Amino acid sequence: MNQTSQHAAVLRLGTRASELATSQSGWVADHLRSLGHEVELVLVQTEGDRNRAPLTQIGGTGVFVSALREALLAGEIDCAVHSLKDIPVAAAPGLVTAAVPEREDPRDVLVSRDGMSLTELPEGAVIGTGSPRRAVQLAAAAPHVTVTQIRGNVGSRINRVTSGELDAIVLAAAGLRRLGRLGEASQVLELTTMLPAPGQGALAVECRAEDAAVVQALAHLEHAPTRICVTAERALLGALEAGCSAPVGALARWDGEDVVLEAVVGPTDSLASGDAAPTPRAADSGLLVAARGQSRAVPADGGLLAGAGGQSRAVPADHGLLRHRVRGRDPVELGREMAAYFLDHLVATGDLTPPKAGSHLVATGDRFPTDPRSTIPGA
């Protein structure tokens, strides 16, 4: 066991220095204090905080995590709080995700000038986002708008709307709620319009695997249903070998017995990194739609995008989106099943080169971690 952690009277909780990150870490610290622990927040600057270039240019997944992990392994902090969606799928040797607290609202929200909804925005309105996942779904839901790439903290993004530079931005509901700014959202984007990033709205509290006392302390923050759901979402991400900058949206829910996983994948050429967000293209002659395991091709002159509960709505069929829903008991196998569906369709349409045999099963873990001290597969 690490000597510092074994005898420390104070838990040193590492966090990024942004307002949102310290808000999230403060929430974790308060819960630990309520359990009798003394907690000190330690600010750590990450590459993602220093560099404002598009994430696809500076490393994508992991740019907000690596410095915190280095501090953990160096013994400079005892645990770290991450936005779970920022954690790479590949395992970090020597570290464990000791707790996944209860998830916040996973949906995205629109913050727009004059409080307009997505459909009320005028032709040519400019929406800012740094996420290819959001960009491809916006293109399908609102083809009349223009999407441009932005980065920055929550406050600076909102300022670009209030200043008139942008007509709207898309942000995570969870982040605004944690900052006490959810009232500034013009519209909550329902899941039929936009699926979130895998793990969005959830936190992960990480520590050294050898620090049994810290692992035990953090385990009290665990929310098993949230871990089950994010395990399915991340198993999909790992099986697709995609990162948080890939155009993949996924959300799982657990009904007490089964996990229901719904996901969407945009065309692989939507990972451009210029100033403007990419415009998706058709993967074939129409939009491939799937719900409850049944799929069919939709003609290019009109189509349906499957929504929650089997409900559908009309959308243009030239956006190259794939959307699918599966149900099962094992979240890891469910994520792999979903990935296999997407890989089969992307290869068939020429949107993806076939992966090496078995490669889509890498880094997702061999079992679901029922012990809250176990890692998320690949986390």
Secondary structure by P-SEA (a helix, b strand, c coil): ccccccccccccccccccaaaaaaaaaaaaaaaaabbbbbbbbbbccccccccccccccccccccaaaaaaaaaccccccccccccccccccccccccccccccccbbbbbbcccccccccccbbbbbbccaaaaaaaaaacccbbbbbbcccaaaaaaaaaaccccbbbbbaaaaaaaccccccccccccccccccccccbbbbbccccaaaaaaaacccccaaaaaaaaaaaaaaaaacccccccccbbbbbcccbbbbbbccccccccccccccccccccccbbbbbcccbbbbbccccccccccccbbbbccccccccccccccccaaaaaaaaaaaaaaaaaaacccccccccccccccccccccccccccccc
